[in-house]
Amino acid sequence: MKLVLAPDSFKENMTAREAAQAMRRGVLDVYPDAETVMVPMSDGGEGFVDAVTAAWGAELVEVSTVDALGRPIRATYGLDGDRAVMDVASCAGLELIAPADRDVLHSNTAGLGVLIRDAVGRGARRIILGIGGSATNDAGLGMLTTLGAGLRDEHGAQIAPYPGRFERIAEIDTSGLVPQLAETRFQVACDVTNPLTGPTGATAVFGPQKGVTSEMVPILDHALAHVARVSGHEPEADTPGAGAAGGLGFALRVFLGAELEPGVELVAQAVGLADAVVGADLVLTGEGSVDAQTLAGKTPAGVARLAAGAGVPCVVLAGRIKAGAENLLEHGVRDLVKVGSPDEPLEQALRHGPDNLRRAVGDYLRR
């Protein structure tokens, strides 16, 4: 019997790798001779770099960079020959900034540019990038200037890449970009379809969680629209995903030729999930919580879809199964399995997460 174990992380509880290990123990409790293939997953958010790095057997590179506010930090990315994997959250992430300090007017993605520059300097020519969880709303100009671009006003003076100054930009000069970027393929894990500007754009939809007030929304939205006009690529502002990560999707696509792809599909490709599923009898996946939104690009839905395409049944295990999760049963999922006791206090459930997951897998297989 062959089982593929492809969970995402269980937020605040287990990493994807720890979840896969707990699943494996549960399988071996029932079928000691079973073949188990662990493929820790991610949808491009939490655990993204870990999942891909582990699958590649890549080297972890630690770099001195800056957070969204320009404060010195250390961040890591994965490097395997001519390919690299990294994420915005590690260097310009919202979780790195205390709520009281969040200030998009004085934040940018320069830290990401440092990671990209380091990777191409070490020979990377394919970069897989996760852009979830950013603290920025700078249309990627911080990243771009770190990579060699220049922002100039009408008199030719340099403009710092902060949203509060974007209205003064008259030219975005990309002639000084690191030459190796022209030879580098960027694949971006992006499940956001928002345009750069407007009522469904980067600022209006994602700004509030980054500290943007209702009064600031039109000001920042106008600033991003100005960037699009000056760039010479204004039509691209309406491209699905241009508004991802505070407009970083726009810069990656327009200036670096990036491909924006559904996160779970990109990760599945990078970690070789399709090959792992071949010949399997059952696929187990899961994450901390599943609900109606799980079908919209989350790991359990993506894994189930791939398994169904290979004719392999898939079971989803989750700590919380909320309204709408039953829709997964119409999209390749055989069963939904609750992890832990319904009346178990959250603190206790978190503490015993791996044991609960192991037990849930064993109980399911004994049915």
C-alpha positions as CSV (number, residue, x, y, z in Angstrom):
1,M,0.0,0.0,0.0
2,K,1.3,3.4,-1.0
3,L,0.1,6.6,0.7
4,V,1.2,10.2,-0.2
5,L,1.1,12.6,2.7
6,A,0.8,16.2,1.4
7,P,-0.4,18.6,4.1
8,D,0.0,22.3,4.4
9,S,1.0,23.7,7.8
10,F,-1.5,23.7,10.6
11,K,-1.3,27.4,11.6
12,E,0.2,28.1,15.0
13,N,0.5,24.4,15.5
14,M,2.6,22.4,13.1
15,T,4.7,23.1,10.0
16,A,3.8,21.2,6.9
17,R,6.7,18.9,7.5
18,E,5.7,18.2,11.1
19,A,2.2,17.5,9.9
20,A,3.4,15.1,7.3
21,Q,5.5,13.3,9.9
22,A,2.5,13.0,12.2
23,M,0.4,11.6,9.4
24,R,3.2,9.1,8.6
25,R,3.2,7.9,12.2
26,G,-0.6,7.5,12.1
27,V,-0.3,5.4,8.9
28,L,2.4,3.1,10.2
29,D,0.4,2.5,13.4
30,V,-2.1,0.7,11.2
31,Y,-0.1,-0.4,8.3
32,P,3.6,-0.9,9.4
33,D,4.7,-2.1,6.0
34,A,3.0,0.7,4.0
35,E,5.0,2.9,1.6
36,T,4.7,6.5,2.8
37,V,5.8,9.5,0.6
38,M,5.9,12.8,2.5
39,V,5.4,15.9,0.3
40,P,5.0,18.9,2.6
41,M,2.9,21.5,0.8
42,S,2.1,25.2,0.8
43,D,-0.2,27.5,-1.3
44,G,2.4,30.2,-1.5
45,G,1.9,31.5,2.0
46,E,3.3,30.2,5.3
47,G,5.8,27.4,4.8
48,F,6.4,28.2,1.1
49,V,10.1,28.4,1.2
50,D,10.5,25.5,3.6
51,A,8.3,23.2,1.4
52,V,10.2,23.9,-1.8
53,T,13.6,24.0,-0.2
54,A,13.1,20.6,1.4
55,A,11.8,19.0,-1.9
56,W,14.8,20.4,-3.8
57,G,17.3,19.5,-1.1
58,A,18.4,23.1,-1.5
59,E,21.0,25.1,0.5
60,L,19.5,27.8,2.8
61,V,21.3,31.1,2.2
62,E,21.1,33.7,4.9
63,V,21.4,37.4,3.9
64,S,21.6,40.7,5.6
65,T,18.7,42.8,4.3
66,V,16.1,45.2,5.6
67,D,12.4,45.0,6.6
68,A,9.7,47.1,5.1
69,L,10.7,50.0,7.3
70,G,14.3,49.8,6.3
71,R,15.5,48.2,9.6
72,P,18.4,45.7,9.4
73,I,17.3,42.1,9.5
74,R,18.5,38.6,8.4
75,A,16.4,36.7,5.9
76,T,16.9,33.3,4.2
77,Y,16.1,31.9,0.8
78,G,16.7,28.5,-0.8
79,L,19.3,28.0,-3.5
80,D,19.8,24.9,-5.6
81,G,22.2,25.4,-8.5
82,D,20.6,27.9,-10.9
83,R,17.2,28.0,-9.2
84,A,16.2,29.8,-6.0
85,V,13.0,30.1,-3.9
86,M,12.2,33.0,-1.6
87,D,9.3,35.0,-0.2
88,V,8.3,38.5,0.6
89,A,7.2,37.7,4.1
90,S,10.7,37.0,5.2
91,C,12.0,40.5,4.4
92,A,9.0,42.8,3.8
93,G,6.4,40.9,5.8
94,L,3.5,42.3,7.8
95,E,4.3,40.0,10.7
96,L,7.7,41.6,11.0
97,I,6.2,45.0,11.8
98,A,4.4,45.6,15.1
99,P,0.8,46.9,14.6
100,A,1.7,50.3,16.1
101,D,4.6,50.7,13.7
102,R,2.8,49.9,10.4
103,D,3.2,52.8,8.0
104,V,2.9,52.1,4.3
105,L,3.8,55.7,3.4
106,H,7.3,54.9,4.7
107,S,7.5,51.2,3.8
108,N,8.9,49.5,0.7
109,T,10.1,46.2,-0.8
110,A,13.8,47.1,-0.9
111,G,14.6,44.1,1.3
112,L,13.2,41.7,-1.4
113,G,15.5,43.4,-4.0
114,V,18.4,42.5,-1.8
115,L,17.5,38.8,-1.8
116,I,16.9,38.7,-5.5
117,R,20.2,40.5,-6.2
118,D,22.1,38.1,-4.0
119,A,20.5,35.1,-5.7
120,V,21.2,36.1,-9.3
121,G,24.7,37.0,-8.1
122,R,25.1,33.4,-7.0
123,G,24.0,32.1,-10.4
124,A,20.2,31.7,-9.9
125,R,18.4,32.0,-13.3
126,R,15.0,30.7,-12.1
127,I,13.4,32.3,-9.1
128,I,10.2,31.0,-7.5
129,L,8.7,33.8,-5.3
130,G,5.9,33.8,-2.8
131,I,4.4,37.2,-2.3
132,G,1.8,36.7,0.4
133,G,1.9,38.6,3.7
134,S,3.5,41.8,2.6
135,A,3.6,45.0,4.7
136,T,4.0,47.3,1.7
137,N,2.0,49.3,-0.9
138,D,4.9,50.5,-3.0
139,A,4.1,48.9,-6.4
140,G,7.4,47.0,-6.1
141,L,9.5,50.2,-6.6
142,G,11.6,49.5,-3.5
143,M,12.6,46.2,-4.9
144,L,13.2,47.7,-8.4
145,T,15.5,50.5,-7.1
146,T,17.6,47.9,-5.1
147,L,18.0,46.0,-8.4
148,G,19.4,49.1,-10.1
149,A,16.4,51.1,-11.4
150,G,16.2,54.9,-10.9
151,L,13.2,57.0,-10.0
152,R,13.6,60.7,-11.1
153,D,11.5,63.8,-10.9
154,E,11.0,66.3,-13.7
155,H,14.4,67.9,-13.0
156,G,16.3,64.5,-13.0
157,A,16.7,64.4,-9.2
158,Q,16.4,60.9,-7.6
159,I,13.2,60.1,-5.7
160,A,13.2,57.7,-2.8
161,P,10.9,54.7,-3.4
162,Y,8.2,55.5,-0.8
163,P,4.5,55.9,-1.7
164,G,4.3,59.3,-0.2
165,R,6.7,60.6,-2.9
166,F,5.4,58.7,-5.9
167,E,3.5,61.8,-7.3
168,R,6.8,63.4,-7.9
169,I,8.1,60.6,-10.2
170,A,8.5,61.7,-13.8
171,E,10.6,58.7,-15.0
172,I,11.3,55.1,-14.1
173,D,14.7,54.4,-15.6
174,T,15.4,50.6,-15.8
175,S,18.6,50.9,-17.8
176,G,20.7,50.2,-14.7
177,L,18.9,47.0,-13.7
178,V,21.3,44.1,-12.8
179,P,22.1,42.6,-16.3
180,Q,21.5,39.0,-15.1
181,L,17.8,39.8,-14.6
182,A,17.3,39.7,-18.3
183,E,18.3,36.0,-18.2
184,T,16.2,35.2,-15.1
185,R,12.8,33.6,-15.1
186,F,10.5,34.6,-12.3
187,Q,7.6,32.4,-11.3
188,V,5.3,34.0,-8.7
189,A,2.9,32.2,-6.4
190,C,-0.1,34.5,-6.6
191,D,-3.7,33.6,-5.8
192,V,-4.8,37.2,-5.8
193,T,-6.6,38.5,-8.9
194,N,-7.0,42.1,-7.9
195,P,-5.9,44.9,-10.3
196,L,-3.4,47.5,-9.2
197,T,-5.9,50.3,-8.5
198,G,-9.6,51.1,-8.1
199,P,-12.2,49.7,-5.6
200,T,-10.8,46.2,-5.9
201,G,-7.2,47.2,-6.1
202,A,-4.2,46.8,-3.9
203,T,-4.8,49.8,-1.6
204,A,-8.6,49.5,-1.2
205,V,-8.7,45.8,-0.5
206,F,-5.4,45.1,1.3
207,G,-4.4,48.5,2.6
208,P,-6.5,48.5,5.8
209,Q,-4.7,45.4,7.2
210,K,-1.4,47.2,6.7
211,G,-2.5,50.3,8.6
212,V,-4.0,52.3,5.8
213,T,-6.9,54.6,7.0
214,S,-10.0,55.3,4.9
215,E,-8.6,58.8,4.3
216,M,-5.4,57.5,3.0
217,V,-6.9,55.0,0.5
218,P,-7.6,57.5,-2.3
219,I,-4.2,59.2,-1.9
220,L,-2.3,55.9,-2.1
221,D,-4.5,54.6,-4.9
222,H,-3.8,57.7,-6.9
223,A,-0.1,57.3,-6.2
224,L,-0.1,53.7,-7.7
225,A,-2.1,54.9,-10.7
226,H,0.6,57.5,-11.3
227,V,3.3,54.8,-11.1
228,A,1.4,52.8,-13.8
229,R,1.1,55.9,-16.1
230,V,4.8,56.8,-15.7
231,S,5.9,53.2,-16.3
232,G,4.5,53.3,-19.8
233,H,2.6,50.1,-19.0
234,E,-0.7,51.5,-17.7
235,P,-2.9,48.8,-19.4
236,E,-1.0,46.2,-17.3
237,A,-2.5,47.8,-14.1
238,D,-5.7,46.0,-14.9
239,T,-4.1,42.6,-15.2
240,P,-5.3,40.1,-12.6
241,G,-2.7,39.9,-9.8
242,A,-1.2,43.4,-10.5
243,G,-2.5,44.5,-7.1
244,A,-0.9,41.5,-5.2
245,A,1.4,42.5,-2.4
246,G,0.7,46.2,-2.6
247,G,1.3,46.3,-6.3
248,L,4.4,44.1,-6.3
249,G,2.7,41.9,-8.8
250,F,2.6,44.8,-11.2
251,A,6.3,45.5,-11.0
252,L,7.3,41.8,-11.2
253,R,5.2,41.3,-14.3
254,V,6.0,44.6,-16.1
255,F,9.7,45.1,-15.3
256,L,10.9,41.5,-14.7
257,G,8.6,39.6,-17.0
258,A,7.3,37.4,-14.2
259,E,4.7,34.7,-14.6
260,L,1.9,35.0,-11.9
261,E,0.6,31.5,-11.2
262,P,-1.8,29.9,-8.7
263,G,0.3,29.2,-5.6
264,V,-0.6,25.6,-4.8
265,E,-0.1,24.6,-8.5
266,L,3.3,26.3,-8.6
267,V,4.4,24.6,-5.3
268,A,3.0,21.2,-6.5
269,Q,5.1,21.5,-9.6
270,A,8.2,22.6,-7.7
271,V,8.0,19.7,-5.2
272,G,7.1,17.0,-7.7
273,L,3.7,16.1,-6.3
274,A,2.3,14.7,-9.5
275,D,5.2,12.2,-9.7
276,A,4.7,11.2,-6.1
277,V,1.0,10.5,-6.6
278,V,1.6,8.0,-9.4
279,G,0.7,4.5,-8.2
280,A,-0.6,5.7,-4.8
281,D,-3.6,4.1,-3.1
282,L,-4.5,7.2,-1.1
283,V,-3.5,10.8,-0.7
284,L,-3.8,12.6,2.7
285,T,-3.7,16.3,2.9
286,G,-5.0,19.0,5.2
287,E,-4.4,22.2,7.1
288,G,-5.6,23.9,10.3
289,S,-9.0,25.0,9.0
290,V,-11.1,24.3,6.0
291,D,-14.2,26.2,4.9
292,A,-16.0,27.6,1.8
293,Q,-12.8,29.5,0.8
294,T,-10.7,26.4,0.7
295,L,-11.7,25.8,-2.9
296,A,-10.3,29.1,-3.9
297,G,-6.7,28.1,-4.2
298,K,-5.9,26.5,-0.9
299,T,-3.7,23.5,-0.5
300,P,-6.3,20.8,0.2
301,A,-8.3,21.7,-2.8
302,G,-5.2,21.8,-5.1
303,V,-3.9,18.5,-3.8
304,A,-7.3,16.9,-4.2
305,R,-7.7,18.2,-7.7
306,L,-4.3,16.7,-8.7
307,A,-5.1,13.4,-7.0
308,A,-8.4,13.2,-8.8
309,G,-6.7,13.7,-12.1
310,A,-4.5,10.7,-11.3
311,G,-7.5,8.6,-10.2
312,V,-6.3,8.5,-6.6
313,P,-8.8,9.1,-3.7
314,C,-7.9,12.0,-1.3
315,V,-8.8,12.6,2.3
316,V,-8.6,16.1,4.0
317,L,-7.8,16.3,7.7
318,A,-8.3,19.6,9.5
319,G,-8.5,21.0,13.1
320,R,-11.6,23.0,12.2
321,I,-14.2,22.0,9.5
322,K,-16.4,25.0,8.9
323,A,-19.5,25.7,6.9
324,G,-18.9,25.3,3.2
325,A,-16.1,22.8,3.6
326,E,-18.5,20.1,2.4
327,N,-18.2,21.5,-1.1
328,L,-14.8,19.9,-1.3
329,L,-16.6,16.5,-1.5
330,E,-17.7,17.5,-4.9
331,H,-14.2,18.3,-6.0
332,G,-12.1,15.2,-5.6
333,V,-12.2,14.8,-1.8
334,R,-13.4,11.4,-0.5
335,D,-13.7,12.4,3.2
336,L,-13.3,15.3,5.6
337,V,-11.8,14.2,8.9
338,K,-11.8,16.3,12.0
339,V,-8.6,16.4,14.0
340,G,-9.0,16.4,17.7
341,S,-12.0,16.2,20.0
342,P,-14.9,18.7,19.2
343,D,-14.9,19.8,22.9
344,E,-11.2,20.0,23.3
345,P,-10.0,23.5,24.4
346,L,-8.0,25.3,21.7
347,E,-4.9,25.7,23.8
348,Q,-4.9,22.0,24.5
349,A,-5.6,21.1,20.9
350,L,-2.6,23.2,19.8
351,R,-0.4,21.6,22.4
352,H,-1.3,18.1,21.3
353,G,-1.6,18.8,17.6
354,P,0.8,16.2,16.2
355,D,-0.6,13.5,18.5
356,N,-4.1,14.4,17.5
357,L,-3.3,14.3,13.8
358,R,-1.5,11.0,14.2
359,R,-4.6,9.6,16.0
360,A,-7.0,11.0,13.5
361,V,-5.1,9.3,10.6
362,G,-5.0,6.0,12.4
363,D,-8.7,6.1,13.4
364,Y,-9.6,6.9,9.8
365,L,-7.6,4.0,8.3
366,R,-9.1,1.6,10.8
367,R,-12.6,2.3,9.6
